[in-house]
Amino acid sequence: MNQNVLKTFSVKLGITSQRVLRKAQEYHRLIEVKTSSTALAALKITGSCEVVMCLDLASEHCGEHLDKKNLVRLSGLNKRTYLSSVKALESLLGLETAQTLKEMAVQYGCTEATSLAEEILRRYVAVQNEKSCQEMDFRSPLFLSAALCAACRKLKVRVEWSKLRDVASVKRTTYERLLVDMGNIAQDITGDKKSPNRKRGKSFYEELEQAVLEEEAVPVKQVRDTENNDPKVNFQLWKQKILAQAAKKQSS
């Protein structure tokens, strides 16, 4: 890799760390050893794009996160192509590392959403496994970021949504559909937690039953002291009174 080219792009990206530059050079050497020009061309990794991706991967390795917009602009690719190509290059070089949900939460400054995100992901995986989706990698950045994003939305935790979405490296519509599923699970979880304290209103039939019990406690004399002393008529009046009281309570 030409040192001048590397230096030029590092300045444009705001990279000053010599450690990052050395790591970028190391990745460039790995590319020469592990890949062919044909494979790189198929991934649209040519010329300056290769330099940008090496700097991107090196920065991630050293814990310095660059502005994705600048990376995409300097690469000459559109955003979706760039993200998929850099992921493919990372895989070709054997640089993929399994990141935990807690580590991702720390990286994006939303640790308070970790517990809910883990429960969302656990339930999502359980549902998908019932559908015979065991072969799917649910520990991939796609599912981790979606679970974390859904948790942050539910808890109203401030986070950079665009960066979380970029981690997934999928179409926005695909990511949003996954978020809807995760969001529904988040709603179920928070609903479950609140349910023990929630008072359920009585049904119409429960109100009616209570009214009957209350009316049975009234002395028999009050039933007999009606305008009509016929027992059948008294029973009908009594029944109508109970139903009217129950309906009134139900509507209030």
C-alpha positions as CSV (number, residue, x, y, z in Angstrom):
1,M,0.0,0.0,0.0
2,N,1.4,3.4,-1.0
3,Q,2.2,5.3,2.2
4,N,1.2,8.6,0.6
5,V,-2.3,7.2,-0.3
6,L,-2.7,5.8,3.2
7,K,-1.7,9.1,4.8
8,T,-4.0,11.1,2.5
9,F,-7.1,9.1,3.4
10,S,-6.2,8.9,7.1
11,V,-6.1,12.7,7.2
12,K,-9.5,12.9,5.4
13,L,-11.0,10.5,7.9
14,G,-9.4,12.3,10.9
15,I,-7.1,9.4,11.9
16,T,-4.0,10.4,13.9
17,S,-3.2,7.1,15.7
18,Q,-0.1,5.4,14.4
19,R,-1.5,2.1,15.8
20,V,-4.5,2.4,13.4
21,L,-2.2,3.1,10.4
22,R,0.0,0.1,11.2
23,K,-3.0,-2.1,11.6
24,A,-4.4,-0.9,8.2
25,Q,-1.1,-1.8,6.5
26,E,-1.2,-5.2,8.2
27,Y,-4.7,-5.8,6.7
28,H,-3.6,-4.7,3.3
29,R,-0.8,-7.3,3.4
30,L,-3.4,-9.9,4.5
31,I,-5.6,-9.0,1.5
32,E,-2.6,-9.6,-0.8
33,V,-2.0,-13.1,0.7
34,K,-5.6,-14.3,1.3
35,T,-7.5,-12.9,-1.7
36,S,-7.2,-12.5,-5.4
37,S,-7.9,-9.4,-7.6
38,T,-10.8,-11.3,-9.1
39,A,-12.4,-11.8,-5.7
40,L,-11.9,-8.2,-4.7
41,A,-13.4,-6.9,-8.0
42,A,-16.4,-9.1,-7.4
43,L,-16.8,-7.4,-4.0
44,K,-16.3,-4.0,-5.6
45,I,-13.2,-3.5,-3.5
46,T,-10.7,-1.8,-5.9
47,G,-8.3,1.1,-5.8
48,S,-9.0,3.7,-3.1
49,C,-12.0,1.6,-1.8
50,E,-9.5,-1.0,-0.5
51,V,-7.5,1.7,1.4
52,V,-10.7,3.1,3.0
53,M,-11.9,-0.4,4.1
54,C,-8.5,-1.2,5.6
55,L,-8.6,2.0,7.6
56,D,-12.2,1.2,8.6
57,L,-11.4,-2.3,9.9
58,A,-8.2,-1.1,11.6
59,S,-10.1,1.6,13.4
60,E,-12.7,-0.8,14.6
61,H,-10.0,-3.2,15.8
62,C,-8.4,-0.3,17.8
63,G,-11.7,0.8,19.3
64,E,-11.9,4.1,17.2
65,H,-15.1,4.4,15.4
66,L,-15.1,6.5,12.2
67,D,-18.0,8.4,10.6
68,K,-19.6,5.9,8.2
69,K,-20.8,8.7,5.9
70,N,-17.2,9.8,5.3
71,L,-16.1,6.2,4.7
72,V,-18.9,5.6,2.2
73,R,-18.2,8.9,0.4
74,L,-14.5,8.3,0.1
75,S,-15.0,4.7,-1.0
76,G,-17.0,5.8,-4.1
77,L,-19.7,3.2,-3.4
78,N,-23.2,3.6,-2.2
79,K,-23.9,2.9,1.5
80,R,-25.5,-0.5,1.1
81,T,-22.8,-1.8,-1.2
82,Y,-20.0,-0.4,1.1
83,L,-21.4,-2.0,4.2
84,S,-21.9,-5.4,2.6
85,S,-18.5,-5.3,1.0
86,V,-16.6,-4.4,4.1
87,K,-18.4,-7.2,6.0
88,A,-17.4,-9.6,3.2
89,L,-13.8,-8.4,3.4
90,E,-13.8,-8.8,7.2
91,S,-15.0,-12.4,6.7
92,L,-12.4,-13.2,4.0
93,L,-9.6,-12.0,6.3
94,G,-10.9,-13.9,9.3
95,L,-11.4,-10.8,11.4
96,E,-14.9,-11.4,12.6
97,T,-15.3,-11.4,16.3
98,A,-18.4,-12.5,18.2
99,Q,-19.7,-9.4,20.1
100,T,-22.0,-9.8,23.0
101,L,-25.1,-7.7,23.5
102,K,-23.5,-6.2,26.7
103,E,-20.5,-5.2,24.7
104,M,-22.6,-3.6,22.0
105,A,-24.6,-1.7,24.7
106,V,-21.4,-0.3,26.2
107,Q,-20.1,0.6,22.7
108,Y,-23.2,2.7,21.9
109,G,-23.7,4.1,25.4
110,C,-27.1,2.4,26.3
111,T,-26.2,-0.1,29.0
112,E,-29.4,0.6,30.9
113,A,-31.3,-1.2,28.1
114,T,-29.2,-4.3,28.3
115,S,-31.4,-6.4,30.5
116,L,-34.6,-5.8,28.5
117,A,-32.7,-6.3,25.2
118,E,-31.4,-9.7,26.5
119,E,-34.9,-10.8,27.4
120,I,-36.3,-9.6,24.1
121,L,-33.6,-11.6,22.2
122,R,-34.2,-14.7,24.4
123,R,-37.9,-14.7,23.7
124,Y,-37.4,-14.0,20.0
125,V,-35.0,-16.9,19.7
126,A,-37.5,-19.2,21.5
127,V,-40.3,-18.3,19.1
128,Q,-38.0,-18.8,16.0
129,N,-36.8,-22.1,17.2
130,E,-40.4,-23.3,17.4
131,K,-40.6,-22.5,13.7
132,S,-37.5,-24.7,13.0
133,C,-35.1,-21.8,12.5
134,Q,-32.3,-23.3,14.6
135,E,-29.7,-22.9,11.8
136,M,-30.0,-19.1,12.0
137,D,-27.2,-17.2,13.8
138,F,-29.1,-15.2,16.4
139,R,-25.9,-13.8,17.9
140,S,-25.1,-11.9,14.7
141,P,-25.0,-8.1,14.8
142,L,-28.3,-8.0,13.0
143,F,-30.3,-9.5,15.9
144,L,-28.2,-8.0,18.7
145,S,-28.6,-4.5,17.4
146,A,-32.4,-4.9,16.7
147,A,-33.0,-6.2,20.2
148,L,-31.0,-3.4,21.7
149,C,-32.8,-0.8,19.5
150,A,-36.2,-2.2,20.5
151,A,-35.2,-2.0,24.2
152,C,-34.0,1.5,23.9
153,R,-37.2,2.6,22.1
154,K,-39.4,1.0,24.8
155,L,-37.4,2.5,27.7
156,K,-36.9,5.8,25.9
157,V,-33.1,5.6,26.1
158,R,-31.3,8.0,23.9
159,V,-29.0,6.3,21.3
160,E,-27.7,6.9,17.8
161,W,-30.3,4.9,15.9
162,S,-28.5,5.2,12.5
163,K,-25.3,3.7,13.9
164,L,-27.1,0.8,15.5
165,R,-28.9,0.1,12.2
166,D,-25.6,0.3,10.3
167,V,-24.2,-2.5,12.4
168,A,-26.9,-4.8,11.0
169,S,-25.7,-4.3,7.3
170,V,-29.1,-5.1,5.9
171,K,-31.8,-3.1,4.0
172,R,-33.7,-0.5,6.1
173,T,-37.0,-2.2,5.4
174,T,-35.7,-5.6,6.5
175,Y,-34.3,-4.0,9.7
176,E,-37.6,-2.2,10.4
177,R,-39.6,-5.4,10.0
178,L,-37.4,-7.1,12.5
179,L,-37.7,-4.1,14.9
180,V,-41.5,-4.5,14.8
181,D,-41.3,-8.1,15.9
182,M,-38.8,-7.2,18.7
183,G,-40.9,-4.2,19.7
184,N,-44.0,-6.4,20.1
185,I,-42.0,-8.7,22.4
186,A,-40.8,-5.7,24.4
187,Q,-44.4,-4.6,24.8
188,D,-45.3,-8.1,26.1
189,I,-42.4,-8.1,28.6
190,T,-43.2,-4.7,30.1
191,G,-46.9,-5.6,30.1
192,D,-46.1,-8.8,32.0
193,K,-44.2,-6.8,34.6
194,K,-47.1,-4.4,35.2
195,S,-49.9,-6.9,35.2
196,P,-49.7,-8.0,38.9
197,N,-50.4,-4.4,40.0
198,R,-53.2,-3.8,37.5
199,K,-56.8,-4.1,38.9
200,R,-59.1,-5.9,36.5
201,G,-62.7,-4.5,36.3
202,K,-65.6,-6.8,37.1
203,S,-67.5,-8.3,34.3
204,F,-71.3,-7.8,33.8
205,Y,-71.9,-11.3,35.2
206,E,-69.7,-10.8,38.2
207,E,-71.6,-7.6,38.9
208,L,-74.9,-9.4,38.6
209,E,-73.8,-12.2,40.9
210,Q,-72.7,-9.6,43.5
211,A,-76.1,-7.9,43.2
212,V,-77.9,-11.2,43.8
213,L,-75.9,-11.9,46.9
214,E,-76.5,-8.4,48.2
215,E,-80.3,-8.7,47.5
216,E,-80.5,-12.0,49.3
217,A,-79.4,-10.3,52.4
218,V,-82.4,-8.0,52.4
219,P,-85.1,-9.1,54.9
220,V,-88.0,-11.0,53.4
221,K,-90.4,-8.4,54.8
222,Q,-89.2,-5.8,52.4
223,V,-90.1,-8.0,49.4
224,R,-93.5,-8.7,50.8
225,D,-94.3,-5.0,51.5
226,T,-94.7,-4.2,47.9
227,E,-97.8,-2.9,46.3
228,N,-98.7,-6.3,45.0
229,N,-98.6,-9.2,47.5
230,D,-98.6,-11.9,44.8
231,P,-95.3,-13.9,45.2
232,K,-94.9,-14.3,41.4
233,V,-95.2,-10.6,40.9
234,N,-92.8,-9.9,43.8
235,F,-90.2,-12.2,42.3
236,Q,-90.4,-10.5,38.9
237,L,-90.0,-7.0,40.5
238,W,-87.1,-8.3,42.6
239,K,-85.4,-9.8,39.5
240,Q,-85.9,-6.6,37.4
241,K,-84.4,-4.6,40.3
242,I,-81.3,-6.8,40.4
243,L,-80.8,-6.6,36.7
244,A,-81.2,-2.8,36.6
245,Q,-78.7,-2.4,39.5
246,A,-76.2,-4.7,37.8
247,A,-76.5,-2.9,34.4
248,K,-76.1,0.5,36.1
249,K,-72.9,-0.6,37.8
250,Q,-71.5,-2.1,34.6
251,S,-72.1,1.1,32.6
252,S,-70.6,3.4,35.3
